[in-house]
C-alpha cells in the first residue's frame, strides 16, 4: 500500500489550514480524503470546490439521488463513505 504524507491539523498553514477549518465547520472533523490532498492546498481546494458544486448545490438530481450515487460509487471503489 502506498503511503502519502499528510499535513496534520496542527501544522496546516495557508490554504490547507483554511480547507481544514472549513471541513471541521462542515463535518466536525477533517476527512481522510482531504488529509491525503493536504500537500497541495490549491489542488485540494479545487477538488473540494468541485465536490461542493456537485453535491451541495441545486441541480437536476435530488440530494437523495446524489447521496445514493456517491454511496454506490464508493462501494464499487471499495471505499468507506
Order of alpha helices (4+ residues) and beta strands (2+ residues): alpha-alpha-alpha-alpha
